[in-house]
């Protein structure tokens, strides 16, 4: 699940009321923490889904990071609203340091998929990655 979260103890510099964030476009009135794509240097769009409807929003904010750990730290510091995969936020949400925002717009994430054409012989490096993924199994939260 992609989760949009905000630090409970901090408040953004505008003193915005997060209760007014009822839909993805409401994020345009708040400071958000963005992520820069490694390859292209562009900024990620925030993806939302609800009842089969997909919506992409380009949010604004003064902070842009290229590492998810920095985004989590900024959210914990109350510097803005952040969006990452649930695994990044769960411990902090469980401990009450972050709160979910737009939960009804964040449908469960089915996971990553690996596709490789069956007609080609996989390289040894690719075979190692596939074997490692098969044996590591899915992570679960307590």
C-alpha positions in Angstrom: 0.0 0.0 0.0 1.2 3.4 -0.8 0.7 5.5 2.3 0.6 9.3 2.7 1.7 10.3 6.1 2.4 13.3 8.2 4.4 13.8 11.5 2.1 13.9 14.5 4.3 16.1 16.7 5.3 18.6 14.0 3.1 20.9 12.1 3.9 22.3 8.7 5.1 25.9 8.6 1.7 27.1 7.4 -0.1 25.5 10.4 -2.4 23.7 8.1 -5.2 21.5 9.4 -4.7 18.0 8.0 -8.4 17.3 8.5 -9.0 19.4 5.4 -7.1 16.8 3.3 -10.0 14.8 2.1 -8.9 14.2 -1.5 -5.6 14.1 -3.4 -6.0 17.6 -4.9 -6.2 19.0 -1.3 -2.5 18.2 -1.1 -1.8 21.2 -3.4 -2.6 23.4 -0.4 0.1 21.8 1.8 3.8 21.4 1.9 4.7 18.0 0.5 8.0 16.1 0.5 9.0 15.0 -3.0 11.3 12.3 -4.4 13.6 12.7 -7.3 13.9 9.9 -9.8 17.5 8.6 -10.0 17.6 8.1 -13.8 15.8 11.1 -15.3 16.1 13.6 -12.4 12.3 14.2 -12.6 10.0 14.4 -9.7 7.7 11.4 -8.9 4.0 11.9 -9.4 1.9 10.8 -6.4 -0.4 8.0 -7.5 -3.8 7.4 -5.9 -6.5 4.9 -6.5 -10.0 4.6 -5.1 -12.8 2.3 -6.4 -10.9 1.6 -9.6 -10.3 5.2 -10.4 -6.6 6.2 -10.7 -5.4 9.8 -10.1 -1.9 11.2 -10.4 -1.1 14.4 -8.6 2.1 16.6 -8.9 2.5 18.0 -5.4 4.5 21.1 -4.3 7.0 21.4 -1.6 10.4 22.9 -0.8 12.0 19.5 0.0 13.1 17.0 -2.6 15.1 13.9 -1.7 16.5 10.9 -3.6 16.4 8.6 -0.6 13.3 7.3 1.1 15.0 7.4 4.5 15.4 11.2 4.2 11.8 11.5 3.3 10.7 9.6 6.4 13.0 11.7 8.6 11.5 14.9 7.1 7.9 13.6 7.7 8.9 12.7 11.3 10.2 16.3 11.7 6.8 17.7 10.6 8.3 19.3 7.5 5.5 18.1 5.2 3.3 15.3 4.0 5.1 12.3 2.4 4.1 9.4 0.2 6.1 6.1 0.2 5.3 2.4 0.3 3.8 1.3 3.5 6.9 -0.6 4.7 8.7 2.8 5.1 6.1 4.2 7.5 4.5 1.3 9.4 6.8 1.4 12.5 6.3 5.1 12.9 2.6 5.0 12.4 2.3 2.1 14.9 4.3 4.1 17.5 2.1 7.2 16.8 4.8 9.4 15.4 3.2 9.6 12.0 -0.5 9.7 11.0 -2.1 8.5 7.8 -3.6 10.9 5.4 -6.0 10.0 2.5 -6.1 6.4 3.6 -9.2 5.7 1.5 -7.2 6.8 -1.6 -4.3 4.4 -0.9 -5.5 0.9 -2.1 -3.4 -2.1 -1.2 -0.2 -2.4 -3.3 -0.1 -5.9 -4.9 3.7 -6.0 -4.9 6.3 -6.0 -7.5 6.3 -8.2 -10.5 9.3 -9.6 -12.5 8.8 -10.2 -16.2 11.4 -11.8 -18.5 10.6 -13.1 -22.0 10.5 -16.9 -21.9 12.0 -17.4 -25.3 15.4 -15.9 -24.2 18.0 -17.7 -22.2 18.4 -15.7 -18.9 21.9 -14.5 -18.1 23.6 -16.0 -15.0 23.3 -12.7 -13.2 19.5 -12.6 -13.8 19.2 -16.2 -12.7 20.9 -15.3 -9.4 18.5 -12.4 -8.8 15.5 -14.6 -9.5 16.8 -17.4 -7.2 17.5 -14.9 -4.4 14.0 -13.4 -4.7 12.4 -16.8 -4.7 14.2 -17.8 -1.5 13.8 -14.6 0.4 10.0 -14.8 0.6 7.7 -11.9 1.4 8.3 -9.7 4.4 5.6 -9.6 7.0 5.0 -7.1 9.8 4.4 -8.2 13.4 
